[in-house]
Amino acid sequence: MAATGLLDLTDDQRALQAKAKEISIEFAKRAAEADRNRRVPVENWALLKEAGFYGALVPKEYGGMGLGMFEYGLILEELGQGCGGTAMAFNMHQMPMGLMAGLGLSGDRYKMLCELTRDHLMCGAASEPGGSSLLLSSISPSSYVEKVDGGYRMYGKKQFATNFESAEYAMVMFQIKDNPDPTAAIFVIVEPDQDGITVEDTWDTLGMRATRSNSVSFDGAFVSEERVLMQGNNMFQRVFEEASANFYHTFSLVYLGLLVGLVNFAQDYLKQRVPRGYTQSMAYHPSSLQSIGALVDRVDQARLITRQVSMTYDTYGNVPEAFFGFSKAKLAVSNALMEAATRLPSACGANSLYNKNPLPRMIRDAFVGTVMPPHMYFEREFVATGEMGLNPMDIQHPLKLATP
């Protein structure tokens, strides 16, 4: 389903978008309760699986939809309007598939991953305590695997493991014990409920509460050799350079949906609110018109940049225009989210801030987007790096490094 234009969608693309919108409306019915109780709305997963969306990024030859980044973005933009937490968790279901495809996984192991993604709920776990997305070298794994007969034993702790408790399978990244190269890493598929794996209920956060991105400890859990997807040196740098579309561009697509949802809510709310003693709604007030006009402009800019980058990636692959464009898209979405989150409480008024309305929840989710990889500050630096033709790997550490 090749895109014909940024806004001029094909019939197939419009049908895909309409199906995602239909599902998103159902998501919205459970979003407030899921956020309040920090609960993964598992009912949403049945809808996604029934629609075939589990296999959105799985190639058609393996029974998936074979979507490109542009079409996948159409799905996420709709889902993000209904429940940001589910949209993010759904994206994390796709993350193992996307990362491994970007890194060139092939053969039987790729087929296994495709079939698992198509038929089962997945998640990924790579982040660890103590890292910062402003310092890429700090987020390489310190958790590790130790080679034993038939496979590996896993040790260490992961953080921000979105949807780990609900997933049937998880892709986890580890260092390899006793490997002399500190950049060496391994990706394995594990079953979250097996012995030696413990989920710690830490996810009591500002926003994206329905993702239940808890911490996970590994204390000698076993993974067989058959469940190893890939291993090698310079793995984290390779993820950054070769799989950045799925490493962080997809986050832009989720948060674009949240942005659209925020602005749509504000428009509907203002049109329905008629002050006592007046015949017109607050939508006609000049301050409302100023706020909505500014935010619609922001939405259009963010959508156009995001879709352009997605089309570039689908057409030409991870060329520099796409690689640096991913940060441009995320920066455009982040800037728009911050403007929406600060403008809309004043524009919609005090009554809009009751938790019976979705506005407070969506604003809290929006603030999380600024630190979701890549961090908003990193985005600005990386955009400048690309524009000036600099090598991002030559940028010096801004903090004093620890001595060995």
C-alpha positions as CSV (number, residue, x, y, z in Angstrom):
1,M,0.0,0.0,0.0
2,A,2.4,2.7,-1.2
3,A,1.5,6.2,-0.1
4,T,0.5,8.6,-2.9
5,G,0.9,11.7,-0.8
6,L,1.1,13.1,2.7
7,L,-2.6,13.7,3.0
8,D,-4.0,12.1,-0.2
9,L,-4.5,8.5,1.0
10,T,-5.3,5.5,-1.1
11,D,-8.6,3.6,-0.5
12,D,-6.7,0.9,1.3
13,Q,-5.0,3.4,3.6
14,R,-8.3,5.1,4.4
15,A,-9.8,1.7,5.2
16,L,-6.9,0.9,7.5
17,Q,-7.3,4.3,9.2
18,A,-11.0,3.8,9.6
19,K,-10.5,0.4,11.2
20,A,-8.0,1.9,13.6
21,K,-10.4,4.7,14.5
22,E,-13.2,2.2,15.2
23,I,-10.9,0.4,17.6
24,S,-9.7,3.7,19.2
25,I,-13.3,4.7,20.0
26,E,-13.5,1.4,22.1
27,F,-10.2,2.2,23.7
28,A,-11.5,5.5,24.9
29,K,-14.2,3.9,26.9
30,R,-11.7,2.2,29.2
31,A,-8.8,4.7,29.1
32,A,-9.8,6.7,32.3
33,E,-10.2,3.6,34.5
34,A,-7.0,2.0,33.2
35,D,-5.1,5.2,33.9
36,R,-6.6,5.6,37.4
37,N,-5.9,2.0,38.4
38,R,-2.6,1.6,36.5
39,R,-4.1,-1.3,34.7
40,V,-3.3,-2.7,31.3
41,P,-6.7,-2.8,29.5
42,V,-6.4,-6.3,28.2
43,E,-9.7,-6.0,26.5
44,N,-8.0,-3.7,23.9
45,W,-5.6,-6.5,22.9
46,A,-8.4,-8.7,21.7
47,L,-9.6,-6.0,19.4
48,L,-6.1,-5.4,18.0
49,K,-5.5,-9.1,17.4
50,E,-8.9,-9.6,15.7
51,A,-8.1,-6.8,13.3
52,G,-4.9,-8.5,12.4
53,F,-2.9,-5.6,13.8
54,Y,-0.6,-7.8,15.8
55,G,1.1,-8.6,12.5
56,A,1.2,-5.0,11.2
57,L,4.9,-5.0,10.6
58,V,5.2,-8.8,9.9
59,P,5.9,-9.4,6.2
60,K,3.0,-10.8,4.1
61,E,5.0,-14.0,3.4
62,Y,4.8,-14.8,7.1
63,G,1.1,-14.1,7.4
64,G,1.3,-10.4,8.5
65,M,0.1,-7.2,7.0
66,G,3.5,-6.1,5.7
67,L,2.9,-2.4,6.4
68,G,5.4,0.3,5.9
69,M,6.1,3.0,8.4
70,F,3.6,5.4,6.7
71,E,0.7,2.9,7.1
72,Y,1.8,1.9,10.5
73,G,1.7,5.6,11.5
74,L,-1.9,5.9,10.3
75,I,-2.8,3.1,12.8
76,L,-0.8,4.7,15.7
77,E,-2.2,8.2,15.1
78,E,-5.8,6.8,15.5
79,L,-5.0,4.5,18.5
80,G,-3.2,7.3,20.4
81,Q,-6.4,9.4,20.3
82,G,-8.3,6.8,22.2
83,C,-5.8,5.6,24.8
84,G,-2.2,6.7,24.8
85,G,-1.2,3.9,27.1
86,T,-2.5,1.1,24.8
87,A,-1.1,2.8,21.7
88,M,2.3,2.9,23.4
89,A,2.1,-0.7,24.6
90,F,0.9,-1.8,21.1
91,N,4.0,-0.1,19.6
92,M,6.2,-2.0,22.1
93,H,4.6,-5.2,20.9
94,Q,5.9,-4.3,17.4
95,M,9.3,-3.2,18.7
96,P,11.1,-6.6,18.7
97,M,9.9,-7.2,15.1
98,G,11.0,-3.7,14.0
99,L,14.4,-3.7,15.6
100,M,15.4,-7.1,14.4
101,A,14.3,-6.3,10.9
102,G,16.3,-3.1,11.0
103,L,19.4,-5.1,12.2
104,G,19.0,-7.6,9.4
105,L,17.8,-10.7,11.2
106,S,16.9,-13.4,8.7
107,G,16.4,-17.2,8.3
108,D,14.6,-19.4,10.8
109,R,15.1,-17.1,13.7
110,Y,13.4,-14.3,11.8
111,K,10.6,-16.6,10.8
112,M,10.1,-17.6,14.5
113,L,9.9,-13.9,15.5
114,C,7.5,-13.1,12.8
115,E,5.2,-16.0,13.9
116,L,5.4,-15.0,17.5
117,T,4.6,-11.4,16.8
118,R,1.7,-12.3,14.5
119,D,0.0,-14.6,17.0
120,H,1.1,-13.6,20.5
121,L,1.4,-10.5,22.6
122,M,5.0,-9.3,22.7
123,C,7.1,-6.7,24.5
124,G,10.7,-5.6,24.7
125,A,12.9,-4.8,27.6
126,A,16.2,-3.0,27.2
127,S,16.3,0.0,29.6
128,E,18.0,-0.3,32.9
129,P,18.2,1.8,36.2
130,G,20.9,4.4,36.2
131,G,20.9,5.3,32.5
132,S,19.9,8.6,30.9
133,S,18.6,9.0,27.4
134,L,20.7,12.2,27.3
135,L,23.8,10.1,27.5
136,L,23.6,7.2,25.1
137,S,26.6,5.4,26.4
138,S,24.9,5.1,29.8
139,I,22.0,3.0,28.5
140,S,24.0,0.1,27.3
141,P,23.0,-3.0,29.3
142,S,24.8,-4.0,32.5
143,S,22.5,-7.0,33.0
144,Y,24.1,-10.1,31.5
145,V,23.8,-13.7,30.4
146,E,26.1,-16.5,31.4
147,K,26.6,-19.5,29.0
148,V,25.5,-22.9,30.3
149,D,24.6,-26.2,28.7
150,G,21.9,-25.7,26.1
151,G,21.6,-21.9,26.5
152,Y,22.1,-19.1,29.0
153,R,21.2,-18.0,32.5
154,M,20.0,-14.4,32.8
155,Y,20.9,-11.9,35.6
156,G,20.2,-8.3,36.3
157,K,17.4,-5.7,36.2
158,K,15.4,-4.0,33.5
159,Q,13.4,-0.8,33.8
160,F,10.4,0.6,31.9
161,A,9.4,-2.9,30.7
162,T,6.2,-1.9,29.1
163,N,3.4,-4.5,29.1
164,F,5.8,-7.2,30.5
165,E,3.2,-8.7,32.8
166,S,0.6,-9.1,30.1
167,A,2.9,-10.2,27.3
168,E,3.3,-13.9,26.3
169,Y,6.9,-13.3,25.1
170,A,9.5,-10.6,25.6
171,M,12.7,-9.7,23.7
172,V,15.4,-8.8,26.2
173,M,18.9,-7.3,25.6
174,F,21.8,-8.4,27.7
175,Q,25.6,-8.2,27.9
176,I,27.5,-11.4,27.5
177,K,29.5,-12.4,30.6
178,D,33.3,-12.8,30.2
179,N,33.1,-11.3,26.7
180,P,36.2,-9.0,26.4
181,D,34.3,-6.6,24.2
182,P,32.1,-4.4,26.4
183,T,29.9,-3.5,23.4
184,A,28.9,-7.2,22.8
185,A,25.3,-7.9,23.5
186,I,22.7,-10.6,22.9
187,F,18.9,-10.4,22.2
188,V,16.8,-13.3,23.5
189,I,13.2,-14.3,23.6
190,V,11.9,-15.1,27.1
191,E,8.5,-16.1,28.6
192,P,7.8,-13.5,31.3
193,D,6.1,-15.9,33.7
194,Q,9.0,-18.4,34.0
195,D,10.9,-19.1,37.2
196,G,13.8,-16.7,37.9
197,I,11.9,-13.6,36.6
198,T,10.2,-11.2,39.0
199,V,8.2,-8.1,38.1
200,E,8.5,-5.3,40.6
201,D,5.4,-3.0,40.8
202,T,7.2,0.4,40.4
203,W,5.1,2.0,37.7
204,D,3.3,4.7,39.7
205,T,4.0,7.6,37.4
206,L,2.8,11.0,36.1
207,G,1.5,9.6,32.8
208,M,1.2,6.6,30.5
209,R,0.1,4.7,33.6
210,A,-1.8,2.1,31.6
211,T,1.4,0.8,30.1
212,R,2.5,-0.7,33.4
213,S,6.1,-0.3,32.5
214,N,7.4,-1.9,35.6
215,S,10.9,-3.1,36.6
216,V,11.9,-6.7,36.0
217,S,14.6,-8.7,37.8
218,F,16.3,-11.7,36.3
219,D,17.9,-14.1,38.9
220,G,19.2,-17.1,36.9
221,A,16.2,-17.6,34.6
222,F,17.1,-19.9,31.7
223,V,16.8,-19.2,28.0
224,S,17.6,-21.9,25.4
225,E,20.0,-21.5,22.5
226,E,17.0,-21.7,20.2
227,R,15.5,-18.5,21.6
228,V,18.6,-16.4,20.8
229,L,17.7,-14.0,18.1
230,M,21.0,-12.2,17.5
231,Q,24.3,-11.4,19.2
232,G,27.4,-9.4,18.2
233,N,29.6,-6.4,19.0
234,N,28.6,-2.7,18.9
235,M,25.0,-3.8,19.2
236,F,23.7,-0.7,20.9
237,Q,25.4,1.6,18.3
238,R,24.0,-0.6,15.6
239,V,20.5,-0.3,17.0
240,F,20.9,3.5,17.0
241,E,22.3,3.7,13.5
242,E,20.5,0.9,11.7
243,A,17.1,0.5,13.5
244,S,16.3,4.0,14.6
245,A,13.0,4.0,12.7
246,N,11.7,1.5,15.1
247,F,13.9,2.5,18.0
248,Y,12.3,5.9,18.3
249,H,10.4,7.2,15.2
250,T,7.5,5.0,16.2
251,F,7.3,6.9,19.5
252,S,6.6,10.1,17.4
253,L,3.7,8.3,15.7
254,V,2.1,7.4,19.1
255,Y,2.5,10.9,20.5
256,L,1.2,12.5,17.3
257,G,-2.0,10.6,18.0
258,L,-2.1,11.9,21.5
259,L,-1.6,15.4,20.2
260,V,-4.5,15.1,17.8
261,G,-6.7,13.7,20.6
262,L,-5.9,16.7,22.8
263,V,-6.8,19.2,20.2
264,N,-9.9,17.4,19.1
265,F,-11.1,17.2,22.7
266,A,-10.6,20.9,23.2
267,Q,-12.5,21.8,20.0
268,D,-15.5,19.6,21.0
269,Y,-15.5,20.8,24.6
270,L,-15.4,24.5,23.7
271,K,-18.2,24.0,21.1
272,Q,-20.4,22.4,23.7
273,R,-19.8,24.9,26.6
274,V,-22.3,27.7,26.6
275,P,-21.9,30.1,29.5
276,R,-25.0,31.2,31.4
277,G,-26.6,34.3,29.9
278,Y,-25.1,33.7,26.4
279,T,-26.4,32.0,23.3
280,Q,-23.0,31.2,21.8
281,S,-20.5,28.6,22.9
282,M,-17.1,29.4,24.2
283,A,-15.7,28.3,20.9
284,Y,-16.6,31.8,19.6
285,H,-14.5,33.5,22.2
286,P,-11.4,35.2,20.7
287,S,-9.1,33.5,23.3
288,S,-10.5,30.1,22.2
289,L,-10.0,30.9,18.5
290,Q,-6.4,32.0,19.2
291,S,-5.6,28.8,21.1
292,I,-7.2,26.4,18.7
293,G,-5.8,28.2,15.6
294,A,-2.3,28.0,17.0
295,L,-2.6,24.3,17.9
296,V,-4.2,23.2,14.6
297,D,-1.1,24.8,13.0
298,R,1.2,22.8,15.3
299,V,-0.7,19.6,14.5
300,D,-0.5,20.1,10.8
301,Q,3.2,20.8,11.0
302,A,3.9,17.8,13.1
303,R,1.8,15.5,11.0
304,L,3.4,16.7,7.7
305,I,6.9,16.3,9.0
306,T,6.2,12.9,10.5
307,R,4.5,11.5,7.4
308,Q,7.2,12.9,5.1
309,V,9.9,11.2,7.2
310,S,7.9,7.9,7.2
311,M,7.5,8.1,3.4
312,T,11.3,8.8,3.0
313,Y,12.1,5.8,5.1
314,D,9.7,3.5,3.3
315,T,11.0,4.6,-0.1
316,Y,14.8,4.9,0.4
317,G,15.5,3.2,3.7
318,N,17.6,4.6,6.5
319,V,19.2,7.3,4.4
320,P,20.5,10.5,6.2
321,E,17.3,12.4,5.3
322,A,15.3,9.7,7.2
323,F,17.9,9.1,10.0
324,F,18.1,12.8,11.0
325,G,14.5,13.3,10.0
326,F,13.3,11.0,12.8
327,S,14.6,13.6,15.3
328,K,13.0,16.4,13.4
329,A,9.6,14.6,13.6
330,K,9.9,13.8,17.3
331,L,10.9,17.4,18.0
332,A,8.0,18.8,16.1
333,V,5.6,16.5,18.0
334,S,7.2,17.2,21.4
335,N,7.0,21.0,20.8
336,A,3.4,20.8,19.8
337,L,2.5,18.6,22.8
338,M,4.1,21.0,25.2
339,E,2.2,23.9,23.7
340,A,-1.0,22.0,23.8
341,A,-0.4,20.9,27.4
342,T,0.2,24.5,28.6
343,R,-2.4,26.2,26.4
344,L,-5.4,24.0,26.8
345,P,-6.1,24.2,30.6
346,S,-6.5,28.0,30.2
347,A,-8.3,27.7,26.9
348,C,-10.9,25.2,28.1
349,G,-11.2,26.5,31.7
350,A,-11.4,25.0,35.2
351,N,-14.3,22.7,34.5
352,S,-12.3,20.8,31.9
353,L,-9.8,19.8,34.5
354,Y,-12.1,17.4,36.4
355,N,-10.8,13.9,36.0
356,K,-14.1,12.8,34.5
357,N,-12.8,14.5,31.3
358,P,-9.9,13.0,29.3
359,L,-7.9,16.3,29.3
360,P,-6.0,15.9,32.6
361,R,-5.0,12.3,31.6
362,M,-3.9,13.3,28.1
363,I,-1.9,16.3,29.4
364,R,0.0,14.0,31.9
365,D,0.7,11.5,29.0
366,A,1.9,14.4,26.9
367,F,4.6,15.4,29.4
368,V,6.0,11.9,29.4
369,G,6.5,12.3,25.7
370,T,9.3,14.8,26.2
371,V,11.6,12.3,27.8
372,M,10.5,9.2,25.7
373,P,13.5,8.4,23.5
374,P,14.9,10.5,22.1
375,H,14.8,13.0,24.9
376,M,13.5,16.4,23.8
377,Y,16.9,18.0,24.4
378,F,18.7,15.3,22.5
379,E,16.3,15.9,19.6
380,R,17.4,19.5,19.3
381,E,21.1,18.6,19.4
382,F,20.6,15.8,16.9
383,V,18.6,18.0,14.5
384,A,21.5,20.6,14.6
385,T,24.0,17.8,14.1
386,G,22.3,16.6,10.9
387,E,21.8,20.1,9.5
388,M,25.5,21.0,9.9
389,G,26.6,17.6,8.5
390,L,28.4,16.6,11.7
391,N,29.2,13.1,12.8
392,P,27.1,12.4,15.9
393,M,29.6,9.9,17.1
394,D,32.2,12.6,17.4
395,I,30.3,14.7,19.9
396,Q,32.1,14.7,23.2
397,H,30.7,13.6,26.5
398,P,29.2,16.6,28.4
399,L,30.0,15.0,31.8
400,K,33.2,13.7,33.3
401,L,33.5,10.0,32.7
402,A,34.2,7.6,35.6
403,T,37.7,6.1,35.5
404,P,37.9,2.3,35.3
